[in-house]
Amino acid sequence: MEIEKIPVFKPLIEREELEASKEALELGWLGMGSYVGQFEEAIKNYTGAADRFVVAVSTGHAAIHLGLLAMGIGPGDEVITPSFNNAADFQAILATGAEPVFCDIEEDSLCIDLEKADDLVGPKTKAIIVMDYDCVLCNHGRVAEFANRHALRVFHDAAHSFGSKYEGKMVGSFSDMTMFSFDPVKTITCIDGGALIVRTEQELQKLQDMRLIGMSQPAKVMYSNARAWTYDMQAIGFRYHMANLHAAIGLAQLGKMQRISKSRRSSCRYYNENLRGVPEVILPETNFEDITPFLYYVRVPAAKRDALRAHLAELGIDTGIHWQPGHWFTLLKNCRRGDLSVTDRVGHEVVSLPLHSMMQIQTLNRVVSSVRSFFKSSDRVST
């Protein structure tokens, strides 16, 4: 009998998503339209970003690229980013013509180490990317102080932290500029999609134009499922707008955020409680309060990581590696960097375990038992 496989990611697709898809398709307006405007308004309300503006786009990468351009990042500039980050951030920096500068991470949070970032600020530095990692948020109070001290823009990569709070404030309501990702594996999905939250109407207008290949068609017109047939192009743009179908699915998902957050927190707490004390396994240092976790990770000895992943695969349990550090890639090996000793170590140790919305206790227990069985066996072999 074939073992039922447990994937790392599994989107929560239920009746509401199927009905939303059907309605969007039956509407017949498949480009950017009314559902996109509704999705932007729903994100604004959910995040409590009453004094800000939301722009929905096609992917998380598109959000990063457009956001950096809206900040004025371009050729000759440098952007500090944790090397322990997703490739989308690095590619987006390069796409603006700027250069990434790699910073190390903190041992406990795996978020950017601002003390080491201090040493990387130079005359070409224009912005810093800070990323909330999996189930831990950056210290955004210190981030704001750092940015003010160095007169830098802050790009908050919140691809992992939609639905989380920092000191009582929803992620998206307090940073200089925030991006979210809604791709197939994220906490909520639009099939694919992203969003930016910005502070000014000028940035809003610039982003709305850029996401629609530079055409200055008013969003208000398109949100009525219509097009303006006369328009101007004043700057370069990209085909980065969100489709109506994707936004409709996002709205259905957003309506479930309370359930999604509760179930993911519960699953991560179960992992922490039941894996605590397993030799050689380092767990995330958080109680998951106010966090909507995207991933659950552990750290294990580098020499045993591949064997652990192979052991779990044999038992039908998929795992992931988030992330390979940026400075390990051929494309980026010559980028300016600081001391990356923590990043180098963590990059060889980190393993993502399965985390889905509404995970069953039997599934969680199977993962826990399988991890425990590996280290029991490993200990026997080593003795």
N, C-alpha and C positions, 0 to 999 in steps of 0.2 A: 504494500500500500504506500502510495507516494505521500511524503510529508507535506503538509500545508505550509507554504512559504510565508514568512513574515517580512514584508518589505520595510526599508528604512522609512519611506514616505507612503502615505495613502490618503488621497483627498477625501473629504467628507461630501459625497454626492448623494443627495436624497431626493425625495419627491419635489421639494421646492425648487431645486436647481433644474430639474427636468422640465417642470412647468414654466419656469422663467425662460429657459432656452426656447421652448415651444412658442411662447408668446412673442419673444423677440424675433424669431424667424417668421412667424405669421404676420408680424407688423410689416416686414418686407424692407425695412430701412436698415441695411446691414453695416453701413459705415458709422461714423461718429454721429450720434443723435441724442434723443431725449434721455435714454437710459444712462448715458455718460454724464450728462448734467445732474441727474438724480444721484448717481454714484458719488460724484464729487461733493454734493451737498450732504450726503449721508456720512461720508468720511469726515467732513468738517464738523458735523454735529457730534459724531461719535468721539472724535479726539478732543472736543471742546476748544477747537481752534477758531473761536468766534471772531478774533481780530486778524485772521489770516485768510489765505486764498489757496484753493486746492486745484491742481491741474492733473487730470488723469492721462496716462500715456500707455504705449503698447507694451512696455517691459520695464523691469527694474533698471536694466542697463540704460535704456532710453532716458529714464528719469535722472540717472547720475550724469550722463552726457549733457543733457539739456540744462540741468542744474548748474553744472560747472561753467557752461557757456553763459548762462544768465548772470553768474557771478563775475563775468569778465575774464575768466581764465583763458589763456591762449599761449601761442608760441613764446618761448623765453621764460615762461613762468614755471614755478615748482609747486607741487602740492604734496604735503606730508601725509602719508597714509600708513597704517600698520601693514607690515609685510604679510602678517597673518590676516588675510582678507580675501574676498572673492575676486576672481579674475576680472569680473565686470568693472570693478572700480579702477583697476589698472588700465584696462582697455579704454575706459571713458576718459581718463586723464590723458592718455596718449592721443585719443581722437581729437582733443581740443588743441593739440600741438604742444601741450605742456609736458613736464617730466615728473614722474612719481619719485618721491624721496622716502625711503623705507625706514620706518621706526619700529622699535621693539614693542612688546606687550608686557603687561603685568603678570606675574606668576599666578596670582589668585583669580583675577577676573578674566584674563586672556583678552582684555581690551587694551587700547593704546596706552603706553607708558609716557605720561606727559612730562616727567622729569627728563627722560631721554629725548623727548621731542624738543625740549628747550635748546638742546645742543645742535639741533638740525635746522633751526630757523636761520635763514640767510637773506640776502638782499633780493633774491628772486622768489622767495616764498610768498604766495598770495592766499593760500587757504590750507586748512587741515581737514582731513576726513576722519571722523570718529565713528566706529562701528560697534553697536551693541552685539555681543557675541552669544548666540544660542539662548541661554537662559540667565544671562548676567548683563546688566546695563553698565555703560560707562558712568564715571563720576561726572555728570554734566555740569555740576556747579564749578568744579575745577576746570572743565573744558571752557566754560564761559570766561573765567578769570584768565586762563592761558591766552585765549583769543584776544581779549581786551588788552592784555599786556603787550602782545606782539602785533596788534592791529591787523588781525587775520580774519577772513571769513571762515565760518564753520559749516561744513557739509556733514549733516548727521545721517549716516547710513543706518536706517532703522528697518532694513529688510528682515531682520530676525525678531523685531520687538513690537510689531503692530499689536495693539491691545494692552500694552504694558504701561505702568506708571512709574515716574521718577519723582520721589518726594511728594506724592499726592497728585502730581500733574500728569495727564496723559501724554505719552510720547506723540509728538507732532504739534504740541501746543506751546512749546517753549524754545526750541532751537532756532538758530539763524535760518537754516534751510533744512528740511527733512525729506527723505525719500522713503517710500514703501515699495515692496515687491509683492505681487500677487500671482506669481508663476505657479505651475502645477504642483509644486511641493511645499509651498508656503502655508502658513497657519490658515489663511483663507486664500482661495484661488479665484481668478477670473479666467481660467484656462491659461492666459498669460496677460500680464498687465503690471502697471506701476503707477505711482502717484508722487507728486511733489507738493509740499506745503511751504508756501513762501509768505513773506511779510508785507510786500508792497504791491499795489496795483500795476506799477511799472513792470515788475518782474512777472506778474501774472500775464500781462499783455504780450510781453516778449516771448514767454513760454508758449502761450496759445498760438502765436504766429509760427514759432519754430517747429512745433509738433506737427503742423499741417503744411509741410514743405514750403514754409515761408509765406504762404498765402494769408492775407489779412482778412479772411472771412470771419465775421463776428461769431463767436461761440454761441451767442444768444440765438442767432438764426439757425445754426446747425442743431442746437438743442430742441428746436421745434420740428426736427426731421425735414429740414429744407436746406437749400444751398443758395448762396449769393453768387450770381454769375458774373459780377464785375468786382474786381479786387485788385490790390496792389501787392507787389513783393518788394520789400525794402531791405531784406537781409537774407542770408542763407538759411535754409530750413531742412527738415527731414520728415520722412513719412513715419512719424512716431505717435500718431493719435490712437486712442483706444476705440475699439469697435463696439457697437451697441450690444451685440450678443454677449461679449465678454463682460460688459458693465452690468448686464441683467443678471448674469451668474454671480458677479461680485455682490450685488444687492441682496440676493438670496443668501449668500454666505454671511454677509454682514449682519443679517437678522438673527444669526445663530451665535454671535460672538460670546454671549454669556455662557452658553453651554460649552462652546469650544474652549474658552479660557479655563473654565472649571475642570473640564476633563483632562486637559493637558497638564495643569498644575497637579492634579491628583496622580496622574501617571508618573510624573517626574518625582514627586514625593515618595511614591512607592519604590521607584528605582533607588533613590537615595537611602531610604530606610532599609531596604533589603540587600543592597550591595555594600553598605557601610561595614567596615571590618574585613572585607575580602582583601587578603594580602596583595600588595602591589597595585591596587586600583585606587586612583585618585578621583574623587567625585567633585561635581560643581559645588562651590561654597556659597549656597543660597538656600533660603527656606521657601523660595518661589512665591512669596507674598507679593501681590501687585504685579506679578510677571505672567505674561502669556507666552510660554516657551515655544519656540519654533523647533529646536532640536534638543536632544539630550545626549551629552557626550560624557565619556570617561577618558582618563589618561592611564596608560599601562606602560610597562617598560618597553622601550623601543625594540629590544631584541625579541620580545614576545608578541608584538602587535600582529604581525602577519600570521603567526600561528593561531592566535585568538580568532582572527577574522576567518581563517580557514576552518577552524573548529566550529564556529557558529554557522558558517555556510553549509557544512555537512549536516547540520541539524535544521537546515531550512531557514536560517535567520540571516537576513541581509544586514550589512553594516556599511558605513561610509567614512570618508576622511574629509573633515572640514577644518582647515584647508591645507593645500600645499602652499607654503609661503611664496610670495611673489618673487623674491630674489633667487629662488631656485629655478625659475623659468629662463630658458635661453634668451628670450626676447628682452628680459629685464635684468640680466646678470650684471650689466654695467651701470645700473642706476645708482645714484648717490644713496648712501645708507649710514646708519649709525651702528652701534653694537646691537647685534640681533641674537644674542646667546639664548635668551628665553624662547624666542620664536623658533630657532633651530631645534631646540630640545622638544618643544611642544609639537612641532610639525611631525616629529617621528613617533610621538606617543599617543596622539589624540585619535579617538574612535567614536563615531556617532552610532548610537543604538536606535532601534526603531522607536519612533514616536508618532502616533496618529491621534487625531481627535476621536474621542469615544472608544478608546482601546479597552478591550475586555480584560478582566483580571487574569483569565487563563493565559492570554497572550503575554501579558507582562510577566507572569510567573514563569512562563516558558523561557523568556529571554534571560531573566535573573538566574534561573536554575542552570541554564546553559553556560552563562559566564562563570558561575560558581564552579561548575563541573570542570571547566578548563583549568582554573587555578588550583583546584584540588589535585587534578592529574599532574599539572605542572610541578606542584610542590613534591609529589611523590617521585617524579622523575629526577628532580634536582637533588633529592636526598638519597 
